[in-house]
Amino acid sequence: MDDARLKLGWREWVALPELGIPAIKAKVDTGARSSALHAASVRPFRRGGAEWVRFTVHPVRGRRDIAVTAEAEVSDRRLVSDSGGHRESRMFIRTRIRAGDRDWPIELNLTDRETMLFPMLLGRTAMAGRVSVAPEKSYLLGRPSQALLEEYPVAKRQGQA
């Protein structure tokens, strides 16, 4: 049965196609229950009677000029404990993840991960029954091509047309 599961290392490049993110580095963390996505400029709004959220993702660490603005329906608000034991209320969204040649729905909470090494954390709920983890390995799915990374819109710098 384990052979049918996707094998991941402790860190991988994945995609969130419904959010317009062709590649983002994720820490694969079986110790974390939920998955988290670094989101800046989080702005909730109403659409068709439902709560939605607009947010910005900087998917490539150290590249503040690369920014993706996304919108998603808020699926829930829950208290989440971070690794230091601090609890905070977070918005959750549902979207699809692509890892290698596989694609499935996941739930992500939106939070400030600015000080973290990875803009995304892939938690055990998103991996359950689909993934096995080789904690001594990295990037078993490969790394994105430069061409893929160049698909990202680059924010205009001050003084440029």
N, C-alpha and C positions, 0 to 999 in steps of 0.2 A: 504494500500500500504506500509506503514512504516514497517509492520510485515515482509515483504519480504527482508528488508534490514538487513545487518549484523550490529549488535550492538557492538560498540567499546567503551572502556573507553578512558580517556585522554592519557593513555600510554598503549602500547600493545607489545607483542612479535609477530613478523611476520617472514616470510621466503622469501628469494629471490633465488628460486631454480636454475634459469638459471645462476646465478652468483656464485653458489656453497655455498650459505649462508643458512644453515638450520634454524637459529634462530638469530634475531637481534632485539634489543629493539628500538621501534619507539615512538616518541612523536606524538600524533594525534593532528594536529593543523589546525582547520578550518579557522584560520586567515592567514595562509600561502597559497598562490595560488599554488605554485609548491612543489613537494617533493624533498628532498635533502638527499644525502648519503655521509657520511664522507669517503673521499678517500685520501690516501697518495700515494706518488711516482707515480703521474699521468704522464703517458707518451703516447702522441698521436703517431700514426704510420699509414701507408697506407697499405691496404690489398685489392687487387682486384679493385683498383681505388677509394675505399671509405676510409674515415677517420675512424679510430678505435682508441680506447684508452685502455691501460693496466693500472691497478691501484691496490692498496692494500687496503683492508678493515680490520680494527680491530673491529670485531662485538661485542666483549664482553668488556664493559668498564673496564678499569684497568688491562686488560690482553694483554699487548703489545706482549706477546709471541704467542698469537693466531692471525694469519694473514691469510687472504684469498686473493690470487691474482686472479683477474678476467679480462676478456677482453670483450668489447662490441663495437658495431658500434656506432659512434657519430651520433645522430639524428639531433642535432641542436647546435648552440651556441647563447646564448641570454644574455642580461643584466638582472641581478637579483638584487633586493634591499633586503638587510638583515634587521633584526629587528631594527637595528640602523639607517636605511635609507641610508647606503652606497651601492653604485651600483658597481657590478663587472661582467665581462663577465664569463660565466660558460658553460661548456660542458654538454649536455643533452644526456642521453641514454634511450633506451626503454628496458624494461624487464618485467617479471611477478612477481607479489606479491602473496603470499599465506597467508591468514589470516583466522585462524580456518579451516573450510572445504571449503572455497571459494578461487578462484584463478582468477586473471584478469590481463590484461596488464596495466602497468603504465609507466610514464616518470619520470626520476630522474635526478637532476643536481648533479654533482660531486663537492664537496667543502671541505674545511678544517673545520671540526666540532670538532677538538681536544679539545677545551675548553668547549664544550657543554656537557650537561648531557646525551644526547641521540645521538648515531651515525647516526640515521635516523630520518627524519622529514617526516611525511605523510601529505601532503597538500590536500586542498579541491578539486583540479582538479582530483586527483586520487580516491577520495571518492565519487564524485558526482553521485547521482542516485543509489549507491550501499550500502552506509553506513549511519547509524545514530550514533551520538556520545552522550554518557552519560558523561558529563564533570566531574561529581562528582565520577565516578567509575574508577578503574584501573584493568588491566589484566582480562577483561571479557572473553578472549579467553584462559586463563590459562597461565602457565609458562612452559618453556621447561624443559624436564627431564634432569637429569645429564648425562644420556646416550647420549642424543641428543647433548648436549654441548661438550661431549667427541669426537664427530665426527670431530671436528675441528682439522686441523693439527697444531701441536705446533712447533714453530720454534726451531731449535737446538740452545742451549745456547753455548756461547764460551767455549771452553775447553772440550766439550762433543763430542763423536763420533757420 
